Amino acid sequence: MSEVRMDAEARFDEILDELAPHGALPGALFGSRSLTYEGRAFASFRRERMAVKLDADTAPHSEALALPGAEPFDPSGKGRPLKDWVMVPAGQSDSWRRLAAAGLDAMRDDSR
């Protein structure tokens, strides 16, 4: 396992620990580890990157896409990205916690 992957995966684990008191639980999405709230995924760890669900056309979504190396999340790899999801590379892992928290907040707002 590469050092980048271990560091990125460790960061993802830290985020789960930090968000667990707010209702985040481990889960799976598209065969990858994820963070869930009430059974629905809002972040996923995939190939040293974190995908996060942020409502499209919101400030957090735009901010995530503006990060270097970030792109719309296309789990199929067939040019059909998911509208609300953004894939953020490990090089931007300092932003992961903030983005995951925004994804959790949006998920919690949707369930009210």
Secondary structure, DSSP 8 states (H G I E B T S, - for coil): --HHHHHHHHHHHHHHHHHGGGT-EEEEETTEEEEEETTEEEEEEETTEEEEE--TTSHHHHHHHHSTT-EE--TTSSS---TTEEEEEGGGGGGHHHHHHHHHHHHHHHT-
